[in-house]
Amino acid sequence: MRVTRGSSIVRIAAVCAAAFVCLAVTASAQQPPPPPPADSQPGQTNQQPGSSSSAPPAQSSTSSPSSSSSKRGKSHANDFLVIGTVFTDKAYALPGAHVRVRRTREKKFRWETYTNSRGEFAVRVPQGDEYEIVVIAKGFADQANPVSAKSGISEDTIVYRMQPASEGKK
């Protein structure tokens, strides 16, 4: 079958036109809905003249941010992020180290995590308090560092270089 140059141009034009129509339909489908008329207020329903309805107006579906956030969970907008890396005494990353966090005035540890394969960890705590971070790893002496979350800065980075444990502790 022999295709002439004129028929191939027609086919290309038809394909381009079809693609253009598809894009135009997709673009119009993604447009936001038009805004409500200027005379309507939130929480009121628009009634046509001559129609009567004894039903009360519908309640607005918008609610205050405090009530909606309590339903979805806690907000972490004001939290303090402690980011750290744990190394061995030979400067190798130490994976699997146990990281525990507590307020300095308390005995109970409230947050804990483990370091990843690169010796990194991150713990999110409430701002405005003093914390103690303790790193525990097998074969190494425990290390504790104080961290202040009162400064208004939202994060702090700590680097631990673990020391080998004495002969008595393994």
C-alpha positions as CSV (number, residue, x, y, z in Angstrom):
1,M,0.0,0.0,0.0
2,R,1.3,3.4,-1.0
3,V,0.8,6.4,1.3
4,T,0.9,9.7,-0.3
5,R,2.3,12.7,1.4
6,G,-1.0,14.6,1.5
7,S,-2.9,11.8,3.3
8,S,-0.2,11.5,6.0
9,I,-0.5,15.2,6.7
10,V,-4.2,14.8,7.1
11,R,-3.7,12.0,9.5
12,I,-1.2,14.0,11.6
13,A,-3.6,17.0,11.6
14,A,-6.5,14.7,12.8
15,V,-4.3,13.2,15.6
16,C,-3.3,16.7,16.7
17,A,-6.9,17.9,16.7
18,A,-8.0,14.9,18.8
19,A,-5.2,15.5,21.2
20,F,-6.1,19.2,21.5
21,V,-9.7,18.3,22.2
22,C,-8.7,15.8,24.9
23,L,-6.4,18.4,26.6
24,A,-9.2,21.1,26.4
25,V,-11.7,18.7,28.0
26,T,-9.2,17.7,30.7
27,A,-8.3,21.3,31.5
28,S,-12.0,22.4,31.8
29,A,-12.7,19.4,34.1
30,Q,-10.0,20.5,36.5
31,Q,-11.2,24.1,36.8
32,P,-12.5,25.0,40.3
33,P,-16.2,25.5,40.8
34,P,-17.4,29.1,40.4
35,P,-17.7,31.1,43.6
36,P,-21.2,31.5,45.2
37,P,-23.2,34.7,44.4
38,A,-22.1,37.8,46.3
39,D,-25.4,38.1,48.1
40,S,-25.2,34.7,49.8
41,Q,-23.6,34.2,53.2
42,P,-22.0,31.0,54.6
43,G,-24.5,28.8,56.4
44,Q,-27.5,30.2,54.5
45,T,-29.3,28.4,51.8
46,N,-30.4,30.1,48.6
47,Q,-34.1,29.7,48.0
48,Q,-35.9,30.4,44.8
49,P,-38.6,33.0,45.0
50,G,-42.0,31.4,45.5
51,S,-40.6,28.2,47.0
52,S,-41.2,27.6,50.7
53,S,-39.3,25.4,52.9
54,S,-39.9,24.8,56.6
55,A,-36.5,23.1,57.1
56,P,-33.9,25.2,59.0
57,P,-30.9,26.4,57.1
58,A,-28.0,23.9,56.7
59,Q,-25.1,24.1,59.2
60,S,-21.8,25.1,57.8
61,S,-19.4,22.2,57.3
62,T,-16.4,24.4,58.3
63,S,-15.3,24.2,61.8
64,S,-12.7,25.8,64.0
65,P,-9.1,24.6,63.6
66,S,-8.9,23.5,67.3
67,S,-11.9,21.2,67.1
68,S,-10.8,19.7,63.7
69,S,-7.3,19.0,64.8
70,S,-8.4,17.3,68.0
71,K,-10.4,14.8,65.9
72,R,-7.5,14.0,63.6
73,G,-4.8,13.8,66.1
74,K,-2.2,16.0,67.7
75,S,-0.5,18.7,65.8
76,H,3.3,18.6,65.7
77,A,3.7,22.3,64.7
78,N,5.2,23.3,68.0
79,D,7.3,20.3,68.7
80,F,11.1,20.2,69.2
81,L,13.1,17.8,67.0
82,V,16.2,16.1,68.4
83,I,18.4,14.8,65.6
84,G,21.5,12.8,66.3
85,T,24.2,10.5,65.0
86,V,26.0,7.8,67.1
87,F,29.5,6.8,66.2
88,T,31.9,4.2,67.7
89,D,35.2,5.2,69.2
90,K,36.8,4.5,65.7
91,A,34.3,6.9,64.0
92,Y,32.1,4.2,62.4
93,A,28.4,4.6,62.5
94,L,26.7,2.6,65.3
95,P,23.4,1.0,64.1
96,G,21.0,-0.4,66.7
97,A,22.0,1.8,69.6
98,H,19.1,2.4,72.0
99,V,18.2,6.1,72.5
100,R,16.0,7.1,75.4
101,V,14.7,10.6,76.2
102,R,13.2,12.0,79.4
103,R,12.5,15.3,81.0
104,T,15.4,16.2,83.4
105,R,13.1,16.6,86.4
106,E,11.5,13.1,85.8
107,K,12.8,9.6,86.4
108,K,10.7,7.9,83.7
109,F,11.9,7.8,80.1
110,R,9.0,8.9,77.9
111,W,10.5,8.6,74.4
112,E,12.8,6.0,72.9
113,T,14.1,4.9,69.6
114,Y,17.0,3.0,67.9
115,T,19.6,4.3,65.5
116,N,19.3,3.3,61.9
117,S,21.9,1.6,59.7
118,R,23.8,4.9,59.5
119,G,23.7,5.5,63.2
120,E,21.1,8.3,62.9
121,F,18.1,8.9,65.0
122,A,15.4,11.6,65.4
123,V,13.0,12.1,68.4
124,R,10.1,14.6,68.5
125,V,9.4,16.1,72.0
126,P,7.3,19.0,73.2
127,Q,9.0,22.4,73.2
128,G,9.7,24.5,76.3
129,D,11.4,22.0,78.6
130,E,14.8,20.5,79.5
131,Y,15.5,16.9,78.3
132,E,18.2,14.3,79.0
133,I,19.1,12.0,76.1
134,V,20.8,8.7,77.0
135,V,22.4,6.4,74.4
136,I,22.9,2.8,75.3
137,A,24.9,0.3,73.1
138,K,26.3,-3.1,73.8
139,G,30.0,-3.0,74.4
140,F,30.0,0.7,75.0
141,A,29.6,2.9,78.1
142,D,26.3,4.7,78.3
143,Q,26.3,8.4,77.4
144,A,23.9,11.1,78.5
145,N,23.6,14.7,77.2
146,P,21.2,17.5,78.3
147,V,19.2,19.3,75.6
148,S,17.2,22.5,76.1
149,A,14.0,22.9,74.1
150,K,13.4,26.4,75.5
151,S,15.3,28.5,73.1
152,G,12.6,28.9,70.4
153,I,14.6,27.0,67.9
154,S,12.7,24.0,66.6
155,E,15.5,21.4,66.5
156,D,18.9,20.5,67.8
157,T,21.6,18.2,66.4
158,I,23.7,16.0,68.6
159,V,26.7,13.8,67.8
160,Y,27.7,10.9,70.1
161,R,31.1,9.2,70.0
162,M,30.7,6.2,72.2
163,Q,33.6,4.9,74.3
164,P,34.3,1.2,74.9
165,A,32.9,-0.1,78.1
166,S,35.2,-1.0,81.0
167,E,36.0,-4.7,81.4
168,G,33.3,-5.2,84.0
169,K,30.4,-4.2,81.6
170,K,29.6,-6.0,78.4
